Amino acid sequence: MHDLTWWQHAVIYEIYPRSFQDSNGDGIGDLNGILRRLDYLVLLGVDAIWISPIYPSPMADFGYDVADYCGIDPIFGTMADFDRLLAEAHRRGLKVILDFVPNHSSDRHPWFQKSRSSRHNPKRDWYIWRDQPNNWLSHFGGSAWEFDETTGQYYLHSFLKEQPDLNWRNPALKAAMFNALRFWLRKGVDGFRVDVMWLMIKDDQFRDNPPNPGYRLGQAPHSHLLPVYNSDRLEIHGLVAEMRAVVDEFPDRVLIGEIYLPIPQLMTYYGVDLRGANLPFNFQLLQCAWSASAVAEVISEYQQALPDGAWPNWVLGNHDNARIASRIGARQARVAAMLLLTLPGTITMYYGEELGMCNVPIAPDQVQDPFEKNEPGLGLGRDPERTPMPWDASTAGGFTNGWPWLPLGDEHEIVNVAALERDDNSILRLYRNLIQLRQTHPVLVNGKLEGAVAEQNVLRYERTSDLHPTNKDPFAGTPALHPTNKDPFAGTPALHPTNKDPFAGTPARERLLVLLNMAAEAAQISVKSGTVLISTHLDREGTKVGSQVKLRAGEGLVISLEQSSGGPAVR
Ligand SMILES: [Ca+2]
């Protein structure tokens, strides 16, 4: 991991702050709650936390309606609480990534209050006002335009009417938003995840969107139209590059973009000469069917489309999508964990994934999500994947001393951190071991991924390193010098007195075979001989395999292959 920056080899952990840990009994998670759980995250082995919005907000969309880009909502705590959390995270080696919501503010933001007060207010043009609406639709249902009586014009809101869209074509607005980024970067925040990056710029002629001939009943209502003129506009790339330049004013920060687009369009967000987003979120695993052939195809397509030098990333779940364990079942959730943590690049996981947490059914009178309230019954609501983290089996799961803002569900009596920590074979142990494996085998982060083929319903690929091909370190790649050394961190200070790289001493070439049985039946697969590094069942580590390996139903294996050159085994 040599020349990689922190975010390239990071496992990022998304925290939905309302649901992680409450510290004051109001039933809503907060910053001091996150602080209390930092050591849990260190033990899990993640490198960074991304916290969903904590800014002052009327909470019409639970923080994605920001009323002050440089503050902390009292529900989550104070700025002093944030500063302490940031310092304590950094003290433990954890990076902190904030959510940035640039497409729209809250209608309570002072900017919008001024903008709507008069057609001549200097802030008028910071939002998007028109005499007549066009046919654009809100992502949360209905027209994207709201008539405002005070000034007799319509304003654009791509989401709720309480979330007016900001006008990024206005230079003063842009400067103000960039200064908000700098405010947090100066504090030492390590980067941003940018909300709906592909929606930020709209057609300057406000042309009507064409109908979507592929619309199917049950899809979100805004899918009636193709978003040709209000998303993924060409001008967005200049804006993203400017945003990146602001982030790059500070060393070692990261810019991540939320982008729901097909792979070819997604790739354009890396920008010309890779000066766009460091990581345009790769949501392919959220969207593809759960079969070996479908996942193999996605991996190949994504890899082939990556621009030269672009850094890959993978995501299994987030606060807008059904939890992976609900999508594919508990057994396959373990396979998914092994898949996620053996793919190249940066990994982002969602809180609770490490517990195999499932969606929690939400009764109609418990609904909180405005999306569900606007479009009830279509299964579009996001409350089920946003329920409180179950820390123990108690009534409120150790999440709060009060009444949780969303229910925990009955399953939490079994699926909770305390219970899974006691179980040596739990999915939580699997996640910890896989993250550790990733840290100790850099080939999993930056090695080549070869193969990605389906055999029966087993997904098979190899991670191979040609690390240090021109290595000048005479000790690298010579296992004979470290005959008894089983520590992949082998830094052997005596031999490398000035070497500060913990990964030096990694063998010159490593070949790991990943086999993921995505079927409900056992499978027999031909392999070359090697040693099992980890099984999803956590019971085969260190066993030798040769010529044939049997995978149990829903079993995944990482096997260290012996070198074809006939040289010594890597491990
Ligand atoms: Ca609280």
Boltz pocket constraint, residues with backbone or C-beta under 6 A from the ligand:
constraints:
  - pocket:
      binder: B
      contacts: [[A, 21], [A, 22], [A, 23], [A, 24], [A, 25], [A, 26], [A, 27], [A, 28], [A, 29], [A, 30], [A, 75]]
      max_distance: 6.0
